[in-house]
Amino acid sequence: MIPSYANFGGKIHGGILLSLMDKVAFAAASKHSGAYCVTVSVDTVDFLQPVAVGDLVSMKASVNYVGNSSMVIGIKVIAEDVKSGSVTHTNTCYFTMVAKGEDDKPMKVPKLILENKTDVRRFVEAIFRKKLKKDHVEKMEAMKKGWGKEEMSKLLENERCIIQS
C-alpha cells in the first residue's frame, strides 16, 4: 500500500480497499460464470483492523453461493507488515454479483460445486444472509408505513439530534 492511498489518519483509506475488493469480486464472479459481471450490492464490509502504508495486502475470494444469475462472493483481506512479518486479517466482505450475457441481460450461471464442509457452510450461510436481508427490507417497509410525525418525535426524544422544522 502506497502513501497516496492513505487517509488523513495515515492509514489506507477504506474506499481504496473497497475498490480493490470490488475488482477481486469481479474476477471471481467472472471466472465462475465465464461472463462479464456487475456488482449488485455489498452486503457487509467489516473493517476489523487498519491497513498501514507499506503493508502488503492479499485478498482471498470465494464464490460462496450462486442463484440463477447472481453469485455471492466472500472476500477476506489480509495485510502483512513486511518488516516484522506480522499478518493481520483486516477486512471481510460479501459482494453480490450478476453475470451479464451478450445482450446485457442477466444470464444463468453454472451451479456451484461444493467440494468440502467449508464450501457447504459458506453456501448455507449465504442462504441465511439473503433471507435476513429480505426480512430486514420487509420489516423496514412495514415500519415506515406507520411513521407519523408524533411517532417520529417520540422516537427521537432521547437521541442526539435537534428537529428544526
C-alpha positions in Angstrom: 0.0 0.0 0.0 1.5 3.3 -1.1 1.3 6.7 0.7 -1.2 8.2 -1.9 -3.7 5.6 -0.7 -3.6 6.9 2.9 -6.4 8.9 4.6 -5.9 11.8 7.0 -5.2 9.4 9.8 -2.3 7.9 8.0 -3.9 4.5 7.3 -5.2 3.2 4.0 -8.5 4.7 3.0 -11.5 2.4 3.2 -12.6 3.5 -0.2 -9.3 2.2 -1.7 -9.8 -1.2 -0.1 -13.5 -1.3 -1.3 -12.4 -0.5 -4.8 -9.8 -3.4 -4.7 -12.4 -5.7 -3.2 -14.8 -4.9 -6.0 -12.2 -5.8 -8.6 -11.5 -9.1 -6.8 -15.2 -9.9 -6.6 -15.5 -9.2 -10.3 -12.6 -11.5 -11.1 -14.0 -14.4 -9.0 -17.6 -14.0 -10.4 -16.4 -13.7 -14.0 -14.2 -16.7 -13.6 -17.0 -18.8 -12.3 -19.6 -17.6 -14.8 -17.4 -17.1 -17.8 -19.1 -13.8 -18.4 -19.0 -10.1 -17.7 -20.3 -9.4 -14.2 -21.6 -6.4 -12.4 -21.8 -5.5 -8.7 -25.4 -5.5 -7.4 -24.7 -5.0 -3.7 -22.2 -5.1 -1.0 -24.0 -6.6 1.9 -21.4 -6.4 4.7 -18.0 -4.8 4.9 -16.3 -5.3 8.2 -13.2 -3.2 8.8 -11.6 -5.2 11.6 -8.1 -3.7 11.6 -6.5 -0.7 9.8 -4.1 -1.3 6.9 -0.9 0.7 7.1 1.2 2.3 4.3 3.8 -0.2 3.3 1.7 -3.3 4.1 1.5 -6.0 1.5 -2.2 -6.7 1.0 -3.7 -10.0 -0.2 -7.3 -10.7 -0.9 -8.8 -14.2 -1.0 -12.1 -14.5 -2.8 -14.5 -17.4 -2.9 -17.8 -17.9 -4.7 -20.0 -18.8 -1.7 -23.4 -19.0 -3.4 -25.0 -19.0 -6.8 -28.6 -18.3 -7.8 -29.8 -18.1 -11.4 -27.7 -15.2 -12.5 -26.3 -13.9 -9.2 -23.3 -15.0 -7.1 -22.3 -14.1 -3.6 -18.5 -13.6 -3.4 -16.9 -13.7 0.0 -13.6 -11.8 0.4 -11.0 -11.9 3.1 -8.4 -9.2 3.2 -5.0 -9.9 4.8 -2.3 -7.3 5.5 1.3 -8.2 6.0 3.8 -5.9 7.6 6.8 -6.9 5.5 9.3 -5.6 8.1 8.0 -7.5 11.1 6.4 -10.4 9.2 3.1 -10.0 11.1 0.0 -11.0 9.2 -3.4 -9.5 10.1 -6.9 -10.3 8.9 -8.2 -6.7 8.2 -11.5 -7.0 6.3 -14.3 -9.4 5.5 -17.0 -8.6 3.0 -19.7 -10.1 0.8 -20.4 -8.8 -2.8 -23.4 -9.9 -4.8 -22.5 -10.0 -8.5 -24.7 -10.7 -11.5 -23.5 -12.2 -14.8 -24.5 -10.4 -18.0 -24.9 -12.0 -21.4 -24.0 -10.6 -24.8 -27.5 -8.9 -24.8 -26.6 -7.1 -21.5 -29.3 -9.1 -19.7 -28.7 -11.3 -16.6 -27.6 -14.8 -17.7 -27.8 -18.2 -16.0 -24.5 -19.1 -14.2 -23.2 -22.6 -13.6 -24.1 -24.5 -10.5 -21.5 -24.3 -7.7 -19.7 -27.5 -6.9 -19.4 -27.8 -3.1 -16.2 -29.8 -2.5 -15.9 -29.8 1.3 -17.6 -28.8 4.6 -16.3 -25.2 4.3 -18.0 -24.8 0.9 -21.3 -26.2 2.3 -21.1 -23.9 5.3 -20.5 -20.9 3.2 -23.3 -21.7 0.8 -25.8 -22.2 3.7 -24.6 -19.0 5.4 -25.2 -17.1 2.2 -28.8 -18.5 2.0 -29.4 -17.3 5.6 -27.7 -13.9 4.9 -30.0 -13.5 1.8 -33.1 -14.4 3.9 -32.1 -12.0 6.7 -31.6 -9.2 4.2 -35.1 -9.8 2.7 -36.7 -9.9 6.1 -34.9 -6.7 7.1 -36.2 -4.9 4.0 -39.7 -6.1 4.5 -39.7 -5.0 8.2 -38.3 -1.6 7.4 -41.0 -1.0 4.8 -43.7 -2.1 7.2 -42.3 0.2 9.9 -42.1 3.2 7.6 -45.8 2.9 6.8 -46.7 3.5 10.4 -44.4 6.5 10.9 -46.3 9.7 11.7 -44.9 13.0 13.0 -45.9 12.2 16.5 -44.3 8.7 16.5 -41.1 10.1 15.0 -40.9 12.9 17.5 -41.3 10.5 20.4 -38.7 8.1 19.0 -36.2 11.0 18.6 -36.8 12.4 22.2 -33.7 10.8 23.7 -31.5 10.8 20.6 -28.7 13.2 19.8 -30.5 15.4 17.3 -32.4 18.6 17.0 -35.6 19.0 14.9 -35.6 22.4 13.3 -38.8 22.1 11.2 
